[in-house]
Amino acid sequence: MSSSTAQRIIHLGVFLDVSGHYASAWRHPSTQAGRFLDLSYYKQLAGLAEQGKLDMVFLSDRYGIPDVYGNRFDATVRSISSSSAKLDPVTLITAIAAITERIGIAATSSTSFTEPFLTARQFATIDHLSGGRAGWNVVTSTSDNEARNFSRDRLLDHEARYERAQEFIEAVTGLWDSWEDGALLLDKAGGVFADAAKIHYAHYQGNYFQVRGPLDVPRSPQGRPVIIQAGSSEAGRDFAARFAEVIFTAQPTLQSAQSFYADMKRRAAAKGRSPEQVKIMPGVMPIVAESEAEARKIEASLSELVDPLAGLALLSDQINYDLSVHPLDEPLPELQTVTGMQSRLQLVSKMLQTERLTLRELGRFYAGSRMHRKAVGSPEQVADFMEEWFTGGACDGFNLMFPIVPDSMEQFIRLVVPELQRRGLFRTEYTGRTLREHLGLPRP
Amino acid sequence: MSSSTAQRIIHLGVFLDVSGHYASAWRHPSTQAGRFLDLSYYKQLAGLAEQGKLDMVFLSDRYGIPDVYGNRFDATVRSISSSSAKLDPVTLITAIAAITERIGIAATSSTSFTEPFLTARQFATIDHLSGGRAGWNVVTSTSDNEARNFSRDRLLDHEARYERAQEFIEAVTGLWDSWEDGALLLDKAGGVFADAAKIHYAHYQGNYFQVRGPLDVPRSPQGRPVIIQAGSSEAGRDFAARFAEVIFTAQPTLQSAQSFYADMKRRAAAKGRSPEQVKIMPGVMPIVAESEAEARKIEASLSELVDPLAGLALLSDQINYDLSVHPLDEPLPELQTVTGMQSRLQLVSKMLQTERLTLRELGRFYAGSRMHRKAVGSPEQVADFMEEWFTGGACDGFNLMFPIVPDSMEQFIRLVVPELQRRGLFRTEYTGRTLREHLGLPRP
């Protein structure tokens, strides 16, 4: 029951949805969907997460409004608040950094649409401004619709996206390392600001990127901001095993999570890394209330508000395939390989082998947790679930996807966090200053 | 002497140098050169500017450490703090937005190295988070050294850079306009988040950029963040006349400033714009103290600390030409056309026609105000200078380049601002909420 720092504790991130992860959450009477443009709202949410001593808040990204479904964005802007309108995630976490003290702050930035120099400089800056709390979720992006906002008709193919991503991250880390610790001298009398011998060109030479450096930002408090990744395909796993320090993943069952966990730790070791330096955090949607019955009631009320087309629009976007060509009241036929998120299609196909759903039913289901595991019940039940996965070799923590925000987040922090603390599974106070320290990751 | 809003007032921006605009400022005993990575320092500086009721703080940019001089960065990192090490400007103004209330916040972002979709989204986000205080200084970048951080050997040529810049800004404004005001419905009962009929594809088709849109950020408080530009070449002036709402410029004399002012107002009118919608703000370096003698003493003490190589490294970088090939103790020979900032070379050449300086002396001189006008003297003298330029058709305000920070800034706000207020030339309180309102610019 001790919560000494030596003991392994659950790591908790919050997927920072404005109204909640349910596509219909913005319609729930308790949510404040209109406040997504107000800094004060993010101060409230991040402050709540910080009060709960969570490891980090996290923002996903997607460059543009999804319009894969039916080749128009109408279903999206009608029903899915978070996909229609948002603030730029990297910009938003910068503002959040400025108004929080301890919690880690991570955002997504795609290797397909920007430049290593810019990304290296942005995240190094956020790491400085936050005192070492920055994390970068590396994605390769999955939708051709996004490519069309960047002067291209379509994305690179899946393999090329990962080749580009690998070069991108190598160039970025080269830039982060271009200033040695101690290069800043600030010698006023001698007139030497920085030691040229401790600043190095990166000279990165790849097929996609050639980046000379050095970066014009000194080495940041964490050395390198924490690298997060969520690829689950073969190429994605290989990439994550090599670079990721935190891995997000969608795992519907304990068994699938255990298998993924073992596979990723093994792969990381095969790359010469310590398995402890890769934290695996499946997404989970906690629907918690004082009693299980009450939690089930919340779940049902959210499902009622769902527009099935919203779920199909979300899924179409993620797999980069227009599901509107199939009839709504029949089962989904087997799909050819898609060009978007392949692992997501595999999860859906696997589920459809056992659950006979029409496309409409699939849409309604998908608009909920999007293939992430739900944990519905009393505080003890949700804590039991988390403890089982954590002690059962299925995860090092969770990426929390709250169905309704801020309500579900408040309930989780009020009801589940103390329960985890009582069990010695979660910190009662921050012991570190940086995100690396929160996560138990070494400074590179 | 009334300060009614109808009266024309001086607009004041602050070029937010960490230690000051003098290359040697970081060596001055009063500066805190080591605090450039701390958010608390920017809170102090921006808070000071806000207390002085200034229109905006402004951050320049340059992508990488200058190494044009001698093809190495040694002189730069030894002597020029601001060019060696900084925080990403767009990221930094986001953090400043989060911790200030009223002052405008503007940063530089280059059209040569990023994508319109990203820039549109960043600045729209900052505009939302700041309640309408964002400005974007559009630059085309001037150094091949920067290009080498972006997978290219050299910059596009001068004309092509401006063609690309024009497409870039057209694509960005198209994205900003892709959401009509009122597109957000937030109709919970009806289940309609946003009105698809009020959200439009941008469908931008250029030679450099094809950007479909729509942006995934609703229209921001200012409609569009304020566009700032500083091109002074023929192509630069044409671009500014078409797009800029604030123009920064280096004007060493009243006469040159008057001529530039008249030319830019005329050009704006020729593009069908109201000349009042283009605010011309030359850079000025105020060195102010209780008495002129004391101000001259400060100036001399700063010059003493200057490393002439720092000035030559700065100038080499700006004109994209390595001055180290010329002997230090001889005058600069006439240069062929350079590929960097052409207007800057012209200013230098013009000065050298009347002032016979060796290259070493030029370096020492240039490391000061970098061809911007200095205003050295008592509060009355500096206010006289500003009044003369402002009422004499030379400017609509100034971009203040303080030689030592925060000292010169404190002195200016304590001594000159009240003097300007007494003369009815400057606001005594913010009358607007947005940067556009501060500047007297309409919402597009």
Interface residues (C-beta under 8 A of the other chain):
Chain A: S24 W26 R27 H28 P29 A33 G34 L37 L39 R62 Y63 G64 I65 R72 F73 D74 V77 R78 S79 I80 S81 S83 S84 A85 K86 L87 D88 V90 T91 L92 T94 A95 I96 A97 A98 I99 F113 T114 E115 F117 L118 R121 Q122 A124 T125 I126 H128 L129 N145 R148 N149 F150 S151 W179 L184 L186 K188 G191 V192 F193 A194 D195 A196 I199 Y208 F209 Q210 V211 R212 G213 P214 L215 D216 V217 P218 L305 D307
Chain B: S24 W26 R27 H28 P29 A33 G34 L37 D38 L39 R62 Y63 G64 I65 R72 F73 D74 V77 R78 S79 I80 S81 S83 S84 A85 K86 L87 D88 V90 T91 L92 T94 A95 I96 A97 A98 I99 F113 T114 E115 F117 L118 R121 Q122 A124 T125 I126 H128 L129 N145 R148 N149 F150 S151 W179 L184 L186 K188 G191 V192 F193 A194 D195 A196 I199 Y208 F209 Q210 V211 R212 G213 P214 L215 D216 V217 P218 L305 D307
